[in-house]
Amino acid sequence: MSQNSNLAEWLADHPRMMGVLWVLVLIWAETGAAVAAESTGTSGP
């Protein structure tokens, strides 16, 4: 549990990194959804 509190303290000291991490999570989620959509094997109308 101390590791989580260390991370929380570090993020409190570096608030911009919280935004950077949030953007990275959003990009990761969007690319994962795009890869999953392409791998379904359907092509054409």
C-alpha positions in Angstrom: 0.0 0.0 0.0 2.9 2.3 0.6 3.8 2.1 -3.1 0.3 3.5 -4.0 0.7 6.4 -1.5 4.2 7.1 -3.0 2.6 7.4 -6.4 -0.2 9.6 -5.2 2.4 11.9 -3.5 4.5 12.0 -6.6 1.5 12.9 -8.8 0.5 15.6 -6.3 4.0 17.0 -6.6 3.8 16.8 -10.5 0.3 17.7 -11.5 1.1 17.9 -15.2 2.1 14.3 -15.3 -1.4 13.3 -14.2 -2.7 14.9 -17.4 0.1 13.2 -19.5 -0.8 9.8 -18.0 -4.5 10.5 -18.7 -3.9 11.3 -22.3 -1.7 8.2 -22.7 -4.5 6.0 -21.3 -7.0 7.6 -23.7 -4.7 7.0 -26.7 -4.1 3.5 -25.6 -7.8 2.8 -25.3 -8.6 4.3 -28.7 -5.8 2.3 -30.5 -6.9 -0.9 -28.8 -10.4 -0.3 -30.0 -9.2 0.4 -33.5 -7.1 -2.8 -33.6 -9.9 -4.9 -32.3 -12.3 -3.5 -34.9 -9.8 -4.3 -37.7 -9.2 -7.8 -36.6 -12.8 -9.0 -37.0 -12.1 -10.2 -40.5 -15.0 -8.4 -42.2 -14.3 -6.5 -45.4 -16.4 -4.7 -47.8 -20.0 -3.4 -47.5 
